[in-house]
Amino acid sequence: MASPSRYALEALNPDGFLALRPHGGVAEAPEDFLCDYANPAAEALLGPGLVGPPLLASRPALSGMLAPWTATLATGERTEHAFGWGEGEATRQVRARAVRMEDGRLAVWLADITEEARFVMDAESFEERMSAYVECMPDAFLALDGSFRVRHANRAAEKLFGQSRDELLGRVLWDAYAEEPESTLRRQLQRAMSTGRTVEFEECLSTPQLHVRVTAVPAPGGLLVYVADITLRRRTEDSLRRTSALFTAVLQGCTDAIFTKDLAGRYTRINPAGARLMGKTVDEVLGHTDAELWPDEARTTASHDREVLAFRHTFTYEEAQRGSRSRVWLSTKGVLKDDTGTVFGLFGISRDITDRKAMEEALRRNEARMLQALSAASLTLFDLRLPEGTLHWERNAASLFGQAELPVEEALGTFLSRVHPEDRLGVAERLARCAEAPGEVVLDYRVMMTDGQVRRQALRARSRAEDGRIGRVLGVLADITHRQPGANGVIQAA
């Protein structure tokens, strides 16, 4: 057994140390090893009691070291192998370096490489994950060497350049597609290489015709290049610019008021025509609410705005503006939504219908005066619409038939049912001939009242052609019960 003083320096070694001699078998092919000396680090690693009993027999976990240690004894060559020690979570990875000493024994140094092995495994796992990520990332990725030759390309790069990975690898990037000698791509990648700084820029590739955003990151020995296809985004931006220009042109040129408001009711946009119709400038309107601009009418306008925002629908209202500039507006309002569907305001299109409302009111007054005059003279308008065969009555027509009211429209047959049976066929034939050619019709006939009375009516009308066919028979219907029978020329159906 060797003297412990011989290995005094090994006693201080933080790595484990064993002095082994062959046991059993022949000298160069032993069956086991006896430990003549084990330093404290070896005992801490493999446990106490190393010196004395056969090492491999007492610690079967070391049996795998028999072959390499025997090879060291036989050849004198240094060997290095790793083995696992322990079980479960306590398992350690140990590296054993063996050297044959001059006296035929083995010197074995043991190092705990558990953390080192774990780091290597983690690094390999991380590298695998990163490789998988790079391969699956949606943007093209290229690794270039110092001469701008492609050393790695992912699947997205193959798709972007329309070439297989084998076609890209080893080629200078400029040769991967047809590009101008002074292209932005070449200048910017050279700049990233020379300055050692990351650069980001946009480029248009001529083959294929693509817009890309390129990020070049300097790396040891070359560049990491990320290429994102932004063709769709550029097309969308161009479309949005054209749409915005069109909207601005419509906004500026439209004679109706076009505006938007935020959720607080403040005007966020209004066209010049709208501000002008309000009697204000655009700057005087923007940022203000209706309550600030015209307090008297704000209640109705705000109520309409709340209804639009509450129901999320588009509505059309008539809104009045009183004061020194009394106006009437026909306003269509709806909600504004962002890409997520969230409502952030409302829009409105308002048309000044003041003149139209005044004209409608004048027409209503004229119609009322006309109907009053016709009623006083026991007259009403006769409006037969062909070929549908429907009669349109004015409000005063019911009194001529002794009824409280008549429908606005009724079938011609309903009217003929009121005509005296002896006159009915003649009236029907004359009205039927009106559908054949334009001309005048004059009828004098009797009608039956609901109370059984018989009254006389006179119809004087003219048929009118529309679009090459007889469309309507228009005229006057009068009650002539108290008049004498008509003069020559009046056609009596009876």
Secondary structure as UniProt FT lines:
FT   HELIX           4..7
FT   HELIX           9..12
FT   STRAND          16..23
FT   TURN            27..28
FT   STRAND          32..38
FT   HELIX           40..46
FT   HELIX           55..58
FT   HELIX           60..65
FT   HELIX           66..75
FT   STRAND          79..85
FT   HELIX           88..90
FT   STRAND          92..100
FT   TURN            102..103
FT   STRAND          106..112
FT   HELIX           114..136
FT   STRAND          140..145
FT   TURN            146..147
FT   STRAND          149..153
FT   HELIX           155..161
FT   HELIX           165..168
FT   TURN            169..170
FT   HELIX           173..176
FT   TURN            181..182
FT   HELIX           184..195
FT   STRAND          199..205
FT   TURN            206..209
FT   STRAND          210..219
FT   TURN            220..221
FT   STRAND          222..229
FT   HELIX           231..253
FT   STRAND          257..262
FT   TURN            263..264
FT   STRAND          267..270
FT   HELIX           272..277
FT   TURN            278..279
FT   HELIX           282..285
FT   TURN            286..287
FT   HELIX           290..293
FT   TURN            295..297
FT   HELIX           298..311
FT   STRAND          315..321
FT   TURN            324..325
FT   STRAND          327..337
FT   TURN            339..340
FT   STRAND          343..352
FT   HELIX           354..376
FT   TURN            377..378
FT   STRAND          379..385
FT   TURN            386..389
FT   STRAND          390..392
FT   HELIX           395..401
FT   STRAND          409..411
FT   HELIX           412..418
FT   HELIX           421..434
FT   TURN            435..436
FT   STRAND          439..448
FT   TURN            450..451
FT   STRAND          454..466
FT   TURN            467..468
FT   STRAND          469..479
FT   TURN            481..482
FT   TURN            488..489
FT   STRAND          491..492
//
